[in-house]
Amino acid sequence: MTTEGPRADRPRRRRSFTAVEKLRLLGEYEQAVAEGDGNGYLRRNGLYSSLMSEWRRARDAGLLEGKKPGQSIGKPSGEQAEIARLRRQLELANRKIARTEAALDIMGKAHALLAEISESADTDTKPTKP
């Protein structure tokens, strides 16, 4: 049997993260996801996506804010979970509104451009009477 590998010498202690570390790692993970390298980030840091989901829920519920190292984080209460759900829903609605406003702005510009082209076409090629 070889002595190489992660448990060659003895089992390692389970890692624990402070609230500040969780927020930092979660922020770095979300940035990596935006760049298309979320899974690579998890592999490099030896983390699981389930941890990111758990930490995101805790962050959204406000459980990671203002916690001191070693202080228990716990699970969100029903009220905190509802607040987090509503915040996510509001953020989604705000993004949808912004997308809709951008689309309406583009449609308005396209309409104005088409109207201008139509007017210039009418004045350039007036039919003559023989």
C-alpha positions in Angstrom: 0.0 0.0 0.0 1.4 3.4 -0.9 1.7 6.3 1.5 0.7 8.9 -1.0 -2.7 10.5 -0.9 -4.7 12.9 1.2 -5.0 10.5 4.1 -1.6 8.9 4.0 -0.4 10.1 7.4 -3.7 10.4 9.3 -7.2 11.7 8.8 -7.3 15.5 8.6 -9.4 17.8 10.8 -12.6 19.0 9.2 -12.2 22.5 7.9 -14.2 25.3 9.4 -14.7 28.8 8.0 -15.5 32.0 9.7 -18.3 34.2 8.5 -15.8 36.6 6.9 -14.1 33.7 5.0 -17.5 32.4 3.9 -18.5 35.8 2.5 -15.1 36.1 0.8 -15.2 32.6 -0.7 -18.8 33.1 -1.8 -18.0 36.4 -3.5 -15.0 34.8 -5.3 -17.1 31.9 -6.3 -19.9 34.1 -7.8 -17.2 36.1 -9.7 -15.8 32.8 -11.0 -19.3 31.7 -12.1 -19.8 35.0 -13.9 -16.5 34.3 -15.8 -17.6 30.7 -16.5 -15.1 29.0 -14.2 -17.3 28.2 -11.1 -16.5 24.4 -11.1 -12.8 25.1 -11.5 -12.9 27.5 -8.6 -14.6 24.8 -6.4 -12.0 22.2 -7.4 -9.0 24.5 -6.8 -10.3 25.3 -3.3 -11.6 21.9 -2.4 -15.2 23.1 -1.9 -18.6 21.7 -2.9 -21.4 23.5 -4.7 -23.7 22.5 -1.8 -21.6 24.6 0.5 -22.0 27.6 -1.8 -25.8 27.1 -1.8 -25.9 26.8 2.0 -23.7 29.9 2.4 -25.7 31.9 -0.1 -28.9 31.1 1.8 -27.3 32.2 5.0 -25.9 35.4 3.5 -29.2 36.3 1.9 -31.0 35.7 5.2 -28.4 38.0 6.9 -26.9 35.3 9.1 -23.3 36.0 8.1 -23.3 39.7 8.8 -21.6 40.9 11.9 -20.6 37.4 13.2 -17.4 37.1 15.2 -14.9 34.2 14.6 -16.1 31.1 16.4 -19.7 32.4 16.8 -22.3 29.9 15.7 -24.2 30.8 12.5 -27.2 28.4 12.7 -30.0 28.0 10.2 -32.3 30.8 9.2 -35.6 31.1 10.9 -38.8 30.9 8.9 -39.0 34.7 8.9 -35.4 35.1 7.8 -35.9 32.5 5.0 -39.0 34.3 3.8 -37.2 37.7 3.8 -34.3 36.1 1.8 -36.8 34.6 -0.7 -38.6 37.9 -1.1 -35.2 39.7 -1.6 -34.3 37.3 -4.3 -37.7 37.7 -5.9 -37.4 41.5 -5.8 -33.9 41.3 -7.3 -35.2 39.1 -10.1 -38.1 41.5 -10.8 -35.8 44.5 -10.8 -33.6 42.8 -13.4 -36.6 41.9 -15.5 -37.8 45.6 -15.4 -34.4 46.8 -16.4 -34.4 44.4 -19.4 -37.9 45.5 -20.4 -36.9 49.2 -20.2 -33.9 48.6 -22.3 -36.0 46.7 -24.9 -38.6 49.5 -24.9 -35.8 52.1 -25.4 -34.4 50.1 -28.4 -37.9 49.7 -29.9 -38.5 53.4 -29.6 -35.2 54.2 -31.4 -36.0 51.6 -34.1 -39.4 53.2 -34.6 -38.0 56.7 -34.9 -35.3 55.4 -37.4 -38.0 53.7 -39.5 -40.2 56.8 -39.4 -37.2 58.9 -40.5 -36.3 56.5 -43.3 -39.9 56.4 -44.5 -40.2 60.2 -44.6 -36.9 60.6 -46.5 -38.1 57.9 -49.0 -41.3 59.7 -49.6 -39.6 63.1 -50.3 -36.9 61.6 -52.5 -39.0 59.7 -54.9 -42.2 61.7 -55.5 -44.0 60.4 -58.6 -44.1 62.8 -61.5 -47.2 63.1 -63.6 -46.7 62.5 -67.4 
